[in-house]
């Protein structure tokens, strides 16, 4: 699917951030690398072994289990959980985050067509802003307006979408949500807004 397949009457596009515009693991794996380096410096625990365990745990069980497996398999002290949580929110990454190529193309076509682009994202606002700041936008950042749903009510609650509509004087029929989660689909349904799964573009 490409931009030309989208209803021309749409005036604004709402994107989630993680796993819609870029792969979330690209952020998390860099944080894991930084945390592993910290542990190696502080506790002489091999950084490669730590990084590999964190990535494997993420891939097999999910992010919520990563620190628990470090405690269990490498005897990492509980006191470091706070360090990991802090890094996950504030990390200065070694490498910029890269947009999915097709999403970059889609954003560029939307902007060239003088339509509006919004990022409406769940999650910790400070962390999500940190991700946005470290993404390579190829000059598109000046056209983006970001809303952090946690500042009102997380999606699928419609509060953040209602605020966006009021702020920018938009009608529901003029908007398309590009989503990749049940939360976003439910939110779009509640708001009466059309949506398309991000995988159609990837």
BAMI-531013 format. One record per residue (C-alpha): residue number from 1; residue in three letters; x, y, z. Coordinates in steps of 0.05 Angstrom, whole numbers, plus 5000, padded with zeros to 4 digits. Example, Ala and Ser with C-alpha at 12.3 -4.5 7.8 and 13.67 -1.06 7.14 Angstrom:
2
MIDO | 1 | ALA | 5246 | 4910 | 5156
MIDO | 2 | SER | 5273 | 4979 | 5143
This chain:
202
MIDO | 1 | UNK | 5000 | 5000 | 5000
MIDO | 2 | UNK | 5024 | 5071 | 4985
MIDO | 3 | UNK | 5001 | 5142 | 4997
MIDO | 4 | UNK | 4965 | 5144 | 4930
MIDO | 5 | UNK | 4918 | 5088 | 4955
MIDO | 6 | UNK | 4893 | 5131 | 5012
MIDO | 7 | UNK | 4828 | 5170 | 5008
MIDO | 8 | UNK | 4847 | 5239 | 4983
MIDO | 9 | UNK | 4797 | 5273 | 5029
MIDO | 10 | UNK | 4840 | 5257 | 5090
MIDO | 11 | UNK | 4873 | 5320 | 5116
MIDO | 12 | UNK | 4911 | 5293 | 5176
MIDO | 13 | UNK | 4947 | 5229 | 5195
MIDO | 14 | UNK | 4959 | 5202 | 5265
MIDO | 15 | UNK | 5016 | 5154 | 5277
MIDO | 16 | UNK | 5037 | 5115 | 5339
MIDO | 17 | UNK | 5112 | 5115 | 5348
MIDO | 18 | UNK | 5137 | 5046 | 5370
MIDO | 19 | UNK | 5134 | 4992 | 5317
MIDO | 20 | UNK | 5095 | 5039 | 5270
MIDO | 21 | UNK | 5147 | 5091 | 5250
MIDO | 22 | UNK | 5209 | 5053 | 5274
MIDO | 23 | UNK | 5224 | 4985 | 5306
MIDO | 24 | UNK | 5222 | 4994 | 5382
MIDO | 25 | UNK | 5276 | 4942 | 5391
MIDO | 26 | UNK | 5325 | 4990 | 5358
MIDO | 27 | UNK | 5318 | 5035 | 5419
MIDO | 28 | UNK | 5315 | 4980 | 5471
MIDO | 29 | UNK | 5375 | 4941 | 5446
MIDO | 30 | UNK | 5419 | 5003 | 5448
MIDO | 31 | UNK | 5396 | 5016 | 5519
MIDO | 32 | UNK | 5414 | 4943 | 5536
MIDO | 33 | UNK | 5483 | 4954 | 5507
MIDO | 34 | UNK | 5493 | 5016 | 5550
MIDO | 35 | UNK | 5468 | 4981 | 5612
MIDO | 36 | UNK | 5514 | 4922 | 5600
MIDO | 37 | UNK | 5573 | 4969 | 5594
MIDO | 38 | UNK | 5554 | 5001 | 5661
MIDO | 39 | UNK | 5551 | 4932 | 5694
MIDO | 40 | UNK | 5618 | 4912 | 5665
MIDO | 41 | UNK | 5649 | 4975 | 5692
MIDO | 42 | UNK | 5616 | 4970 | 5761
MIDO | 43 | UNK | 5614 | 4895 | 5773
MIDO | 44 | UNK | 5662 | 4865 | 5721
MIDO | 45 | UNK | 5605 | 4825 | 5689
MIDO | 46 | UNK | 5620 | 4811 | 5616
MIDO | 47 | UNK | 5583 | 4863 | 5574
MIDO | 48 | UNK | 5573 | 4817 | 5513
MIDO | 49 | UNK | 5543 | 4762 | 5556
MIDO | 50 | UNK | 5497 | 4813 | 5590
MIDO | 51 | UNK | 5475 | 4844 | 5524
MIDO | 52 | UNK | 5462 | 4776 | 5492
MIDO | 53 | UNK | 5420 | 4753 | 5552
MIDO | 54 | UNK | 5379 | 4817 | 5552
MIDO | 55 | UNK | 5365 | 4813 | 5477
MIDO | 56 | UNK | 5348 | 4739 | 5479
MIDO | 57 | UNK | 5301 | 4750 | 5538
MIDO | 58 | UNK | 5267 | 4807 | 5502
MIDO | 59 | UNK | 5258 | 4765 | 5439
MIDO | 60 | UNK | 5233 | 4703 | 5476
MIDO | 61 | UNK | 5194 | 4731 | 5535
MIDO | 62 | UNK | 5187 | 4806 | 5528
MIDO | 63 | UNK | 5218 | 4869 | 5558
MIDO | 64 | UNK | 5184 | 4860 | 5626
MIDO | 65 | UNK | 5227 | 4799 | 5642
MIDO | 66 | UNK | 5295 | 4826 | 5621
MIDO | 67 | UNK | 5320 | 4848 | 5689
MIDO | 68 | UNK | 5292 | 4787 | 5725
MIDO | 69 | UNK | 5333 | 4741 | 5680
MIDO | 70 | UNK | 5396 | 4782 | 5694
MIDO | 71 | UNK | 5384 | 4772 | 5769
MIDO | 72 | UNK | 5370 | 4698 | 5759
MIDO | 73 | UNK | 5426 | 4679 | 5711
MIDO | 74 | UNK | 5481 | 4730 | 5724
MIDO | 75 | UNK | 5467 | 4747 | 5797
MIDO | 76 | UNK | 5458 | 4821 | 5781
MIDO | 77 | UNK | 5440 | 4859 | 5844
MIDO | 78 | UNK | 5369 | 4886 | 5850
MIDO | 79 | UNK | 5397 | 4955 | 5863
MIDO | 80 | UNK | 5413 | 4960 | 5788
MIDO | 81 | UNK | 5340 | 4954 | 5767
MIDO | 82 | UNK | 5332 | 5029 | 5780
MIDO | 83 | UNK | 5393 | 5043 | 5736
MIDO | 84 | UNK | 5362 | 5004 | 5678
MIDO | 85 | UNK | 5294 | 5038 | 5686
MIDO | 86 | UNK | 5328 | 5106 | 5687
MIDO | 87 | UNK | 5369 | 5089 | 5624
MIDO | 88 | UNK | 5306 | 5065 | 5589
MIDO | 89 | UNK | 5276 | 5135 | 5598
MIDO | 90 | UNK | 5337 | 5180 | 5589
MIDO | 91 | UNK | 5390 | 5143 | 5549
MIDO | 92 | UNK | 5434 | 5180 | 5500
MIDO | 93 | UNK | 5439 | 5129 | 5444
MIDO | 94 | UNK | 5503 | 5113 | 5406
MIDO | 95 | UNK | 5464 | 5112 | 5341
MIDO | 96 | UNK | 5404 | 5150 | 5314
MIDO | 97 | UNK | 5338 | 5113 | 5308
MIDO | 98 | UNK | 5320 | 5101 | 5235
MIDO | 99 | UNK | 5248 | 5103 | 5209
MIDO | 100 | UNK | 5222 | 5044 | 5169
MIDO | 101 | UNK | 5238 | 5063 | 5097
MIDO | 102 | UNK | 5166 | 5058 | 5073
MIDO | 103 | UNK | 5142 | 5100 | 5132
MIDO | 104 | UNK | 5194 | 5153 | 5115
MIDO | 105 | UNK | 5168 | 5154 | 5044
MIDO | 106 | UNK | 5096 | 5158 | 5068
MIDO | 107 | UNK | 5112 | 5217 | 5115
MIDO | 108 | UNK | 5148 | 5254 | 5060
MIDO | 109 | UNK | 5089 | 5246 | 5012
MIDO | 110 | UNK | 5040 | 5269 | 5065
MIDO | 111 | UNK | 5082 | 5331 | 5079
MIDO | 112 | UNK | 5092 | 5347 | 5005
MIDO | 113 | UNK | 5016 | 5342 | 4997
MIDO | 114 | UNK | 5009 | 5394 | 5053
MIDO | 115 | UNK | 4972 | 5348 | 5100
MIDO | 116 | UNK | 4982 | 5347 | 5175
MIDO | 117 | UNK | 5023 | 5294 | 5212
MIDO | 118 | UNK | 5013 | 5277 | 5285
MIDO | 119 | UNK | 5048 | 5227 | 5331
MIDO | 120 | UNK | 5000 | 5204 | 5386
MIDO | 121 | UNK | 5038 | 5156 | 5431
MIDO | 122 | UNK | 5025 | 5116 | 5494
MIDO | 123 | UNK | 5081 | 5104 | 5545
MIDO | 124 | UNK | 5123 | 5147 | 5590
MIDO | 125 | UNK | 5122 | 5218 | 5560
MIDO | 126 | UNK | 5195 | 5231 | 5577
MIDO | 127 | UNK | 5217 | 5165 | 5546
MIDO | 128 | UNK | 5175 | 5175 | 5483
MIDO | 129 | UNK | 5202 | 5246 | 5475
MIDO | 130 | UNK | 5273 | 5218 | 5483
MIDO | 131 | UNK | 5260 | 5170 | 5426
MIDO | 132 | UNK | 5231 | 5225 | 5381
MIDO | 133 | UNK | 5292 | 5269 | 5394
MIDO | 134 | UNK | 5340 | 5213 | 5374
MIDO | 135 | UNK | 5304 | 5193 | 5311
MIDO | 136 | UNK | 5332 | 5212 | 5242
MIDO | 137 | UNK | 5273 | 5249 | 5212
MIDO | 138 | UNK | 5307 | 5275 | 5149
MIDO | 139 | UNK | 5280 | 5345 | 5162
MIDO | 140 | UNK | 5209 | 5322 | 5175
MIDO | 141 | UNK | 5211 | 5340 | 5249
MIDO | 142 | UNK | 5188 | 5412 | 5235
MIDO | 143 | UNK | 5122 | 5384 | 5208
MIDO | 144 | UNK | 5108 | 5336 | 5266
MIDO | 145 | UNK | 5063 | 5351 | 5325
MIDO | 146 | UNK | 5069 | 5301 | 5382
MIDO | 147 | UNK | 5017 | 5284 | 5435
MIDO | 148 | UNK | 5033 | 5240 | 5495
MIDO | 149 | UNK | 4970 | 5202 | 5514
MIDO | 150 | UNK | 4994 | 5189 | 5586
MIDO | 151 | UNK | 4987 | 5264 | 5599
MIDO | 152 | UNK | 4911 | 5256 | 5593
MIDO | 153 | UNK | 4889 | 5183 | 5591
MIDO | 154 | UNK | 4927 | 5127 | 5554
MIDO | 155 | UNK | 4896 | 5099 | 5491
MIDO | 156 | UNK | 4847 | 5066 | 5479
MIDO | 157 | UNK | 4814 | 5122 | 5519
MIDO | 158 | UNK | 4795 | 5176 | 5468
MIDO | 159 | UNK | 4815 | 5237 | 5509
MIDO | 160 | UNK | 4880 | 5252 | 5472
MIDO | 161 | UNK | 4846 | 5247 | 5403
MIDO | 162 | UNK | 4790 | 5293 | 5426
MIDO | 163 | UNK | 4842 | 5343 | 5449
MIDO | 164 | UNK | 4878 | 5339 | 5381
MIDO | 165 | UNK | 4813 | 5349 | 5343
MIDO | 166 | UNK | 4797 | 5412 | 5384
MIDO | 167 | UNK | 4868 | 5439 | 5381
MIDO | 168 | UNK | 4872 | 5435 | 5305
MIDO | 169 | UNK | 4799 | 5445 | 5286
MIDO | 170 | UNK | 4794 | 5377 | 5251
MIDO | 171 | UNK | 4734 | 5333 | 5236
MIDO | 172 | UNK | 4737 | 5258 | 5250
MIDO | 173 | UNK | 4723 | 5241 | 5178
MIDO | 174 | UNK | 4785 | 5281 | 5157
MIDO | 175 | UNK | 4833 | 5237 | 5197
MIDO | 176 | UNK | 4867 | 5170 | 5186
MIDO | 177 | UNK | 4902 | 5132 | 5242
MIDO | 178 | UNK | 4962 | 5088 | 5223
MIDO | 179 | UNK | 4964 | 5035 | 5278
MIDO | 180 | UNK | 4996 | 4971 | 5300
MIDO | 181 | UNK | 4960 | 4951 | 5364
MIDO | 182 | UNK | 4893 | 4932 | 5392
MIDO | 183 | UNK | 4895 | 4996 | 5435
MIDO | 184 | UNK | 4898 | 5040 | 5373
MIDO | 185 | UNK | 4843 | 5002 | 5337
MIDO | 186 | UNK | 4797 | 5007 | 5397
MIDO | 187 | UNK | 4813 | 5081 | 5404
MIDO | 188 | UNK | 4798 | 5093 | 5331
MIDO | 189 | UNK | 4732 | 5054 | 5336
MIDO | 190 | UNK | 4711 | 5094 | 5398
MIDO | 191 | UNK | 4728 | 5159 | 5363
MIDO | 192 | UNK | 4695 | 5140 | 5297
MIDO | 193 | UNK | 4760 | 5150 | 5259
MIDO | 194 | UNK | 4785 | 5108 | 5200
MIDO | 195 | UNK | 4849 | 5068 | 5211
MIDO | 196 | UNK | 4898 | 5025 | 5172
MIDO | 197 | UNK | 4948 | 4976 | 5201
MIDO | 198 | UNK | 5020 | 4998 | 5193
MIDO | 199 | UNK | 5039 | 4930 | 5164
MIDO | 200 | UNK | 5002 | 4949 | 5100
MIDO | 201 | UNK | 5057 | 4999 | 5086
MIDO | 202 | UNK | 5117 | 4958 | 5111
